[in-house]
Amino acid sequence: MVAGTAYPRRGRWRRAWAAIDERLGISGLAYPVPAHANSVGYILGGISFFGFLILAATGVWLAQFYHPTPEAARESVIYVMNAAPLGDVARGIHFWTANLVMATVLLHMGRIYLTGAYKRPREVNWLIGLGLLAITMGLIFTGTVLKWDQEGFEALGHNVEIGNLIGVFGFWFSPTFGASLPIVGRLYIAHVVILPALGTFLLIAHFLLVKRHGISALPAEFDAALDGGPEPSKGGSTFTAHLVRMAGFGLMIVGATALLSLFVSPPLGPSPNPSIEVSKPWWMFLPFYPFEDWFGLPALLWAPGLLIGTLALVPFVDRSRYRSPGRRRAFIVTGAIVVVALILLVAYALVTPPKSHVAM
């Protein structure tokens, strides 16, 4: 290479970047964020976001081969597994990423609860997070039904019965609503259009509020400022560095789930048998399964509603200015009791034999 030729090339890249940045304002993403924003605990929300992007990409690919009708749904899944280009890998990445995203969403909310980051002025973002949790569970539920195996058929049976319990407001879940399109098709629309659209709206609102209020300070630093100490640092890193770190975790998710899909294929059960009920829900729904055993199908309405409603009240009940766990012992102990109770409910659900809850 002739000496000096690299410098004009760099100059061309700089001019090209300056032209792009002038129009898109990408450099504006380099605004300051606290250094702790790049720690794993504070990047769980970003990991969840990149997980959603992976789910969207693999979902688009899988949709090319899926037929949302009772007659063809399961067979199209088998086609994806055995014949579609990269179908088995895409399905594996989709399945395992969904499980991982559910876990990171829960851990993200747990970190927010532990650090008191839901306090004023972030109450609305806490409520938006609960909405995103509900949408994530809705996506997993509808995805379970779309396999149209025994597990999916039984999940749909619960869906229909819950719609009946809601009464007139559950018309959308009724098999007789819109007789020209089977309910599997409507759940497919919910899975690929309605729930993602709602989730996108909530994510945009969530990100705008994070930008508005900034990354929450470390609890110890925040409390020290309340007691007359220095204000928490608002710098130490940049959002672009934060974004790069999130993208790195996103690539790790793709690699890990792709590798996992090669060794552990997502399950597909037998064809539906309407005369039996032998399935249990996936782990994120298991805490509610014992209530269904004890109190019947109505528990699937009031048990999750009671949990979500209680969580929604947390920012408005915990009115202390302090955020450190040591200064919020009552809420930390209560949260720990709830977590232990949920774990015990999961353990109970795992060891008890499945029962029939729906009139098959």
C-alpha positions as CSV (number, residue, x, y, z in Angstrom):
1,M,0.0,0.0,0.0
2,V,1.3,3.4,-0.9
3,A,2.0,5.5,2.2
4,G,-0.7,8.0,3.0
5,T,-3.5,6.3,1.0
6,A,-5.3,5.2,4.2
7,Y,-5.9,8.8,5.3
8,P,-8.0,9.9,2.3
9,R,-10.0,6.7,2.8
10,R,-10.6,7.5,6.4
11,G,-11.6,11.0,5.3
12,R,-14.2,9.5,2.9
13,W,-15.6,7.4,5.7
14,R,-15.8,10.4,8.0
15,R,-17.6,12.5,5.4
16,A,-20.0,9.6,4.6
17,W,-20.8,9.2,8.4
18,A,-21.2,12.9,8.8
19,A,-23.7,13.0,6.0
20,I,-25.7,10.1,7.4
21,D,-25.6,11.5,11.0
22,E,-26.7,14.9,9.7
23,R,-29.9,13.3,8.4
24,L,-30.5,10.7,11.1
25,G,-28.9,12.2,14.2
26,I,-27.4,8.8,15.2
27,S,-24.7,10.6,17.3
28,G,-27.5,11.8,19.6
29,L,-27.6,8.2,21.0
30,A,-24.3,8.9,22.6
31,Y,-25.9,10.7,25.5
32,P,-24.5,10.0,29.0
33,V,-25.8,7.1,31.1
34,P,-24.5,5.9,34.5
35,A,-21.7,3.3,34.4
36,H,-23.8,0.8,36.3
37,A,-26.3,0.8,33.4
38,N,-23.9,-1.7,31.7
39,S,-24.1,-4.2,34.5
40,V,-26.1,-7.4,33.9
41,G,-28.7,-6.4,36.4
42,Y,-29.5,-3.2,34.7
43,I,-29.3,-4.6,31.2
44,L,-31.9,-7.3,31.6
45,G,-34.6,-5.1,29.9
46,G,-32.3,-4.7,26.9
47,I,-31.6,-8.4,26.8
48,S,-35.4,-9.0,26.7
49,F,-35.8,-6.4,23.9
50,F,-33.2,-8.1,21.7
51,G,-34.9,-11.4,22.5
52,F,-38.2,-10.0,21.2
53,L,-36.3,-9.0,18.0
54,I,-35.0,-12.6,17.6
55,L,-38.6,-13.9,18.2
56,A,-39.9,-11.6,15.5
57,A,-37.2,-12.6,12.9
58,T,-37.6,-16.3,13.5
59,G,-41.4,-15.9,13.7
60,V,-41.5,-14.3,10.2
61,W,-39.6,-17.3,8.8
62,L,-41.7,-19.9,10.5
63,A,-44.9,-18.1,9.3
64,Q,-43.9,-19.0,5.7
65,F,-44.6,-22.6,6.3
66,Y,-47.4,-22.6,9.0
67,H,-51.1,-23.3,8.2
68,P,-53.4,-21.9,10.9
69,T,-56.2,-24.4,10.5
70,P,-57.1,-27.3,12.8
71,E,-56.7,-29.7,9.9
72,A,-53.2,-28.6,8.8
73,A,-51.6,-26.8,11.8
74,R,-49.8,-29.8,13.3
75,E,-48.8,-31.2,10.0
76,S,-47.3,-27.9,9.0
77,V,-45.2,-27.9,12.2
78,I,-43.9,-31.3,11.3
79,Y,-43.0,-30.0,7.8
80,V,-41.1,-27.1,9.5
81,M,-39.2,-29.7,11.6
82,N,-38.3,-32.1,8.8
83,A,-38.4,-30.3,5.4
84,A,-38.5,-26.5,5.6
85,P,-35.1,-24.8,5.0
86,L,-33.6,-24.2,8.4
87,G,-37.0,-24.9,9.9
88,D,-35.9,-27.0,12.8
89,V,-33.2,-24.5,13.8
90,A,-35.5,-21.5,13.4
91,R,-38.2,-23.3,15.5
92,G,-35.6,-24.2,18.1
93,I,-34.3,-20.7,18.4
94,H,-37.9,-19.3,18.5
95,F,-38.9,-21.8,21.3
96,W,-35.9,-21.4,23.5
97,T,-35.7,-17.7,23.1
98,A,-39.3,-17.4,24.2
99,N,-38.4,-19.2,27.4
100,L,-35.3,-17.1,27.9
101,V,-37.2,-13.8,27.3
102,M,-39.8,-14.9,29.9
103,A,-37.1,-15.5,32.4
104,T,-35.3,-12.2,31.7
105,V,-38.5,-10.2,31.9
106,L,-39.2,-11.7,35.3
107,L,-35.7,-11.0,36.5
108,H,-35.8,-7.5,35.1
109,M,-39.0,-6.8,37.1
110,G,-37.4,-8.5,40.1
111,R,-34.4,-6.2,39.9
112,I,-36.7,-3.1,39.6
113,Y,-38.6,-4.3,42.7
114,L,-35.5,-5.0,44.7
115,T,-33.9,-1.6,43.9
116,G,-37.1,0.4,44.3
117,A,-36.8,1.7,40.7
118,Y,-40.6,1.8,40.4
119,K,-40.8,4.8,42.7
120,R,-41.7,8.3,41.7
121,P,-41.5,9.4,38.9
122,R,-41.4,5.9,37.4
123,E,-44.7,4.5,38.5
124,V,-46.2,4.5,34.9
125,N,-43.2,2.6,33.6
126,W,-43.8,-0.1,36.2
127,L,-47.4,-0.4,35.0
128,I,-46.2,-0.6,31.4
129,G,-43.8,-3.3,32.5
130,L,-46.7,-5.3,33.9
131,G,-48.5,-4.9,30.6
132,L,-45.4,-6.2,28.7
133,L,-45.3,-9.2,31.1
134,A,-49.0,-10.0,30.3
135,I,-48.3,-9.7,26.6
136,T,-45.3,-12.0,26.8
137,M,-47.4,-14.6,28.6
138,G,-50.1,-14.1,26.0
139,L,-47.6,-14.8,23.2
140,I,-46.4,-17.9,24.9
141,F,-49.9,-19.2,25.4
142,T,-51.0,-18.6,21.8
143,G,-47.8,-20.1,20.6
144,T,-48.6,-23.2,22.6
145,V,-52.0,-23.5,21.0
146,L,-50.7,-23.1,17.5
147,K,-48.7,-26.3,17.7
148,W,-52.1,-28.0,17.7
149,D,-50.9,-31.1,19.5
150,Q,-52.5,-32.5,22.6
151,E,-51.0,-29.8,24.8
152,G,-52.2,-27.1,22.4
153,F,-55.7,-28.5,22.1
154,E,-56.0,-28.6,25.9
155,A,-54.7,-25.1,26.2
156,L,-57.4,-24.0,23.7
157,G,-60.0,-25.8,25.7
158,H,-59.0,-23.6,28.7
159,N,-59.1,-20.6,26.5
160,V,-62.7,-21.3,25.4
161,E,-63.8,-22.0,29.0
162,I,-62.3,-18.8,30.3
163,G,-64.1,-16.9,27.5
164,N,-67.4,-18.5,28.7
165,L,-66.6,-17.4,32.2
166,I,-66.1,-13.8,31.1
167,G,-69.6,-13.9,29.5
168,V,-70.4,-11.4,26.8
169,F,-66.9,-9.9,27.1
170,G,-65.4,-13.3,26.1
171,F,-67.0,-13.4,22.7
172,W,-63.7,-13.3,20.9
173,F,-62.7,-16.6,22.5
174,S,-65.8,-18.4,21.5
175,P,-65.5,-20.9,18.6
176,T,-68.8,-19.7,17.3
177,F,-67.6,-16.1,16.8
178,G,-66.7,-15.6,13.2
179,A,-67.6,-19.1,12.1
180,S,-65.8,-18.5,8.7
181,L,-62.5,-18.6,10.6
182,P,-61.6,-21.3,13.1
183,I,-60.5,-20.1,16.5
184,V,-57.0,-21.4,15.8
185,G,-56.8,-18.8,13.0
186,R,-57.9,-16.1,15.3
187,L,-55.3,-17.0,17.9
188,Y,-52.7,-17.0,15.1
189,I,-53.8,-13.5,14.2
190,A,-53.4,-12.6,17.9
191,H,-49.9,-14.2,18.0
192,V,-48.5,-12.5,14.9
193,V,-50.4,-9.2,14.8
194,I,-52.5,-8.1,17.8
195,L,-50.1,-9.0,20.6
196,P,-46.9,-7.9,18.8
197,A,-48.6,-4.6,17.9
198,L,-49.7,-4.0,21.5
199,G,-46.2,-5.0,22.7
200,T,-44.5,-2.6,20.3
201,F,-46.7,0.3,21.4
202,L,-45.9,-0.4,25.1
203,L,-42.1,-0.8,24.3
204,I,-42.1,2.6,22.6
205,A,-43.8,4.1,25.6
206,H,-41.4,2.3,27.9
207,F,-38.3,3.5,26.0
208,L,-39.5,7.1,25.9
209,L,-40.1,7.1,29.6
210,V,-36.6,5.6,30.3
211,K,-35.2,8.4,28.1
212,R,-37.3,10.9,30.0
213,H,-36.4,9.8,33.5
214,G,-33.0,8.3,32.8
215,I,-31.5,5.0,34.1
216,S,-32.4,4.7,37.8
217,A,-29.5,5.5,40.2
218,L,-28.0,2.8,42.4
219,P,-30.2,2.7,45.6
220,A,-27.3,3.5,48.0
221,E,-26.2,6.5,45.9
222,F,-29.8,7.7,45.7
223,D,-30.4,7.4,49.4
224,A,-27.1,9.0,50.2
225,A,-28.3,12.1,48.2
226,L,-31.5,12.2,50.2
227,D,-29.5,12.3,53.3
228,G,-27.4,15.3,52.1
229,G,-24.7,13.5,50.2
230,P,-23.6,14.1,46.6
231,E,-26.1,13.7,43.7
232,P,-25.8,10.3,41.9
233,S,-23.6,10.4,38.8
234,K,-25.5,10.6,35.6
235,G,-22.5,9.8,33.5
236,G,-19.7,7.3,33.3
237,S,-20.8,5.7,30.1
238,T,-22.9,6.4,27.0
239,F,-26.1,4.9,25.6
240,T,-24.3,3.7,22.5
241,A,-22.0,1.6,24.7
242,H,-25.1,0.4,26.5
243,L,-26.7,-0.5,23.1
244,V,-23.6,-2.3,21.9
245,R,-23.6,-4.4,25.1
246,M,-27.2,-5.2,24.6
247,A,-26.5,-6.3,21.0
248,G,-23.7,-8.5,22.3
249,F,-26.1,-10.3,24.6
250,G,-28.5,-10.6,21.7
251,L,-25.9,-12.4,19.6
252,M,-25.2,-14.6,22.6
253,I,-28.9,-15.5,22.8
254,V,-28.9,-16.5,19.1
255,G,-25.8,-18.6,19.5
256,A,-26.9,-20.3,22.7
257,T,-30.4,-21.1,21.5
258,A,-29.2,-22.3,18.1
259,L,-26.8,-24.7,19.8
260,L,-29.5,-25.8,22.2
261,S,-31.9,-26.4,19.4
262,L,-29.4,-28.8,17.8
263,F,-29.5,-31.1,20.9
264,V,-32.9,-30.4,22.4
265,S,-35.7,-30.0,19.9
266,P,-38.9,-28.2,21.0
267,P,-41.5,-30.7,21.9
268,L,-44.4,-31.6,19.7
269,G,-47.0,-34.0,21.3
270,P,-49.4,-36.4,19.7
271,S,-52.4,-35.3,17.6
272,P,-55.3,-34.0,19.8
273,N,-57.5,-36.5,21.5
274,P,-60.7,-34.7,22.7
275,S,-61.6,-37.4,25.2
276,I,-58.6,-36.9,27.6
277,E,-56.8,-34.1,29.5
278,V,-53.2,-35.1,30.3
279,S,-51.1,-31.9,29.9
280,K,-49.7,-29.4,32.3
281,P,-48.8,-25.8,31.3
282,W,-45.3,-24.6,30.7
283,W,-43.3,-23.4,33.7
284,M,-44.4,-19.7,33.6
285,F,-48.1,-20.8,34.1
286,L,-47.4,-23.5,36.6
287,P,-48.0,-21.2,39.7
288,F,-51.6,-20.9,38.7
289,Y,-52.1,-24.7,38.1
290,P,-52.7,-25.6,41.7
291,F,-55.4,-23.0,42.1
292,E,-57.1,-24.6,39.2
293,D,-56.9,-27.9,41.0
294,W,-58.3,-26.5,44.2
295,F,-60.9,-24.0,43.0
296,G,-61.6,-24.9,39.4
297,L,-61.4,-22.9,36.2
298,P,-62.5,-19.6,37.7
299,A,-59.2,-19.5,39.5
300,L,-57.4,-19.0,36.2
301,L,-59.2,-15.6,36.1
302,W,-58.9,-14.3,39.7
303,A,-55.5,-15.8,40.7
304,P,-53.4,-14.1,37.9
305,G,-55.7,-11.0,38.3
306,L,-55.0,-10.8,42.0
307,L,-51.2,-11.1,41.5
308,I,-51.1,-8.5,38.7
309,G,-53.4,-6.2,40.6
310,T,-51.3,-6.4,43.7
311,L,-48.1,-5.7,41.8
312,A,-49.8,-2.7,40.1
313,L,-50.4,-1.2,43.5
314,V,-46.8,-1.5,44.7
315,P,-45.6,1.9,43.6
316,F,-48.6,3.6,45.2
317,V,-48.3,1.7,48.5
318,D,-44.5,2.0,48.9
319,R,-44.4,5.7,49.4
320,S,-41.1,5.9,51.2
321,R,-38.5,8.1,49.5
322,Y,-35.7,5.6,50.1
323,R,-34.8,2.8,47.7
324,S,-32.2,0.7,49.4
325,P,-33.5,-2.8,50.4
326,G,-32.3,-2.2,54.0
327,R,-34.7,0.7,54.3
328,R,-37.6,-1.1,52.7
329,R,-37.5,-4.3,54.8
330,A,-41.2,-4.8,54.9
331,F,-41.5,-4.8,51.1
332,I,-38.4,-6.9,50.6
333,V,-39.6,-9.5,53.0
334,T,-43.1,-9.5,51.4
335,G,-41.6,-9.9,48.0
336,A,-39.4,-12.8,49.1
337,I,-42.4,-14.5,50.6
338,V,-44.3,-14.1,47.3
339,V,-41.3,-15.6,45.4
340,V,-41.0,-18.5,47.7
341,A,-44.8,-19.1,47.5
342,L,-44.6,-19.1,43.7
343,I,-41.7,-21.6,43.8
344,L,-43.6,-23.9,46.1
345,L,-46.7,-23.7,43.9
346,V,-44.5,-24.7,40.9
347,A,-43.1,-27.6,42.9
348,Y,-46.6,-28.7,43.8
349,A,-47.7,-28.5,40.2
350,L,-44.8,-30.6,39.0
351,V,-45.2,-33.5,41.5
352,T,-49.0,-33.8,41.3
353,P,-50.6,-35.8,38.5
354,P,-52.6,-33.8,35.9
355,K,-56.3,-33.5,36.5
356,S,-59.2,-32.9,34.2
357,H,-60.5,-29.3,34.4
358,V,-62.3,-28.9,31.2
359,A,-65.3,-30.8,30.0
360,M,-63.7,-32.5,27.0
